[in-house]
């Protein structure tokens, strides 16, 4: 399965905002945005961004792709599915991305970042409705229960992440039992997704 394997902090610097790809590090002074808040590259400090139209739309799309860790072909498929679904296309797109299993694992606090959630899912640490699922892009639906497998409940990485979530909190559309499982209460609303993105710009980009 294709995925980005380069420096995560470089992506945050390119988008000029924290994408929270490195877990705890993003909350400390070691965060790249805190130390080097300029575009990566030899002439990053000297470059001035003058964007309009297409450039602004492209950056918004890249930002969302990088937040959720998906590449272009997969992202386009999500958009096409959102476009076919009744409702507001941009909002539906974000809802589809939020319902990815690796994102739900992160949102429930079983991982400190989405990339870590993806890795833990691939290693088979979680179940959906009692059955092991190791596909990060698996789409959950209301009523599904995501749990930690019995053999993984003492995993040091997961236990550490659970300690962190106590301060971070869990979104309203998820129900966390406080220990080893969480249920999907509903489809997240745009307000509950709480991401600083303008999804309408992505719709405009793909609609050209």
C-alpha positions in Angstrom: 0.0 0.0 0.0 1.5 3.3 -1.1 2.2 5.9 1.6 4.4 8.9 2.2 7.6 7.9 4.0 9.5 11.2 4.0 10.0 13.7 6.9 6.7 14.5 8.5 7.7 17.9 9.8 8.6 19.0 6.3 4.9 18.7 5.4 3.8 20.9 8.3 6.3 23.5 7.3 5.1 23.4 3.7 1.5 24.0 4.8 2.7 26.6 7.4 0.6 25.0 10.1 0.7 22.0 12.5 -0.8 18.9 11.0 -0.1 16.9 14.1 1.7 14.1 12.3 4.3 13.4 15.1 2.1 12.9 18.1 3.5 14.4 21.3 6.3 16.2 19.6 3.8 18.6 18.0 2.9 19.9 21.4 6.4 20.7 22.5 9.0 23.3 21.5 10.7 20.7 19.4 7.9 21.1 16.8 9.3 22.2 13.5 6.7 25.0 13.2 8.0 26.5 16.5 11.7 26.4 15.4 11.6 26.9 11.6 8.3 28.3 10.4 9.2 28.8 6.8 8.9 26.8 3.6 11.4 23.9 3.4 14.2 24.1 0.9 17.4 26.0 0.2 15.6 29.3 -0.4 12.7 28.8 1.9 13.3 31.9 4.0 13.6 34.1 1.0 10.5 32.8 -0.9 7.4 34.8 -0.7 4.1 33.1 -1.5 1.9 35.0 -3.8 -1.0 32.7 -4.4 -4.4 33.2 -6.0 -7.1 31.0 -7.5 -5.6 27.6 -8.4 -2.7 27.9 -6.0 -4.9 28.5 -3.0 -7.2 25.6 -3.9 -4.2 23.3 -4.4 -2.7 24.1 -1.0 -6.1 23.4 0.7 -6.3 20.0 -1.0 -2.7 19.1 -0.1 -3.3 20.1 3.5 -6.3 17.7 3.8 -4.5 14.9 2.1 -1.5 15.2 4.4 -3.7 15.5 7.6 -5.3 12.2 6.8 -2.3 10.5 5.2 -3.8 9.7 1.8 -2.3 10.0 -1.6 -3.8 11.6 -4.8 -5.5 8.6 -6.4 -7.2 7.6 -3.1 -8.1 11.1 -2.3 -9.8 11.6 -5.7 -11.8 8.4 -5.2 -13.0 9.8 -1.8 -14.0 13.0 -3.6 -15.9 11.2 -6.4 -17.8 9.2 -3.8 -18.6 12.4 -1.9 -19.8 13.9 -5.1 -22.2 11.0 -5.8 -23.6 11.2 -2.2 -26.6 13.4 -1.4 -25.6 16.4 0.6 -22.8 19.0 0.6 -19.9 17.6 -1.3 -17.1 19.2 0.8 -18.7 18.2 4.1 -19.3 14.7 2.9 -15.7 14.4 1.8 -14.5 15.2 5.3 -17.0 12.8 6.9 -15.7 10.0 4.7 -12.1 10.8 5.7 -13.0 11.0 9.4 -14.7 7.6 9.2 -11.4 5.9 8.2 -10.4 3.3 10.8 -6.9 4.8 11.3 -8.5 8.2 12.0 -11.1 6.7 14.4 -8.3 4.9 16.3 -6.5 8.3 16.7 -9.6 10.1 17.7 -10.5 7.6 20.3 -7.0 8.0 21.8 -5.6 4.5 20.9 -2.8 6.3 19.0 -1.0 9.6 19.5 -1.2 10.5 15.7 -2.9 9.4 12.6 0.3 7.8 11.1 0.8 5.8 14.3 -2.9 4.8 14.2 -2.4 3.6 10.6 0.6 1.5 11.7 -1.2 0.0 14.7 -4.2 -0.9 12.5 -1.9 -2.6 9.9 -0.3 -4.6 12.7 -3.7 -6.0 13.6 -4.2 -4.5 17.1 -7.9 -3.6 16.6 -11.3 -5.1 16.0 -14.5 -3.7 14.6 -17.6 -5.4 16.0 -15.4 -8.2 17.5 -13.6 -9.0 14.2 -10.0 -8.1 13.5 -9.6 -5.5 10.9 -6.1 -4.5 9.6 -7.1 -2.1 6.8 -6.5 1.6 7.7 -9.0 2.8 5.1 -11.8 0.6 6.5 -14.9 2.9 6.8 -16.8 2.6 10.1 -20.5 3.4 10.4 -22.8 4.5 13.2 -23.3 1.6 15.7 -19.9 0.0 15.0 -17.7 -0.7 18.0 -13.9 -0.3 17.6 -11.9 -2.2 20.3 -8.4 -3.2 21.2 -7.8 -6.9 20.7 -7.4 -8.8 24.0 -3.8 -9.7 23.1 -2.9 -6.0 22.5 -4.4 -4.4 25.6 -1.0 -4.3 27.4 0.8 -2.9 24.3 3.0 -0.1 25.7 2.4 2.2 22.7 -1.4 2.0 23.1 -1.3 2.4 26.9 0.8 5.5 26.5 -1.6 6.9 24.0 -4.6 6.2 26.3 -2.9 8.3 29.0 -2.6 11.2 26.5 -6.2 11.2 25.5 -7.3 12.0 29.0 -6.2 15.6 28.3 -7.1 15.7 24.6 -10.7 14.5 24.8 -12.8 12.5 22.4 -15.1 14.0 19.7 -18.8 14.0 20.5 -19.6 11.7 17.6 -17.6 8.9 19.3 -18.4 7.1 22.6 -15.3 5.9 24.5 -15.7 3.4 27.4 -12.5 4.7 29.0 -10.6 1.5 28.6 -10.5 -0.6 25.5 -13.3 0.2 23.1 -15.3 3.0 21.5 -18.5 3.1 19.6 -19.4 5.2 16.6 -22.4 7.3 17.8 -23.2 9.1 14.6 -21.8 10.6 11.4 -19.7 13.6 12.4 -21.1 17.0 11.6 -18.8 19.7 10.1 -18.6 21.4 13.5 -17.5 18.2 15.2 -14.7 17.6 12.7 -13.1 20.8 13.9 -10.3 21.2 11.2 -9.0 24.5 10.0 -9.7 23.8 6.3 -11.9 25.3 3.6 -13.3 22.2 1.9 -15.3 24.2 -0.6 -11.9 25.2 -2.2 -11.2 21.5 -2.9 -14.6 21.1 -4.5 -13.9 24.1 -6.7 -10.5 22.6 -7.7 -11.9 19.3 -8.7 -14.9 20.9 -10.5 -12.7 22.7 -13.0 
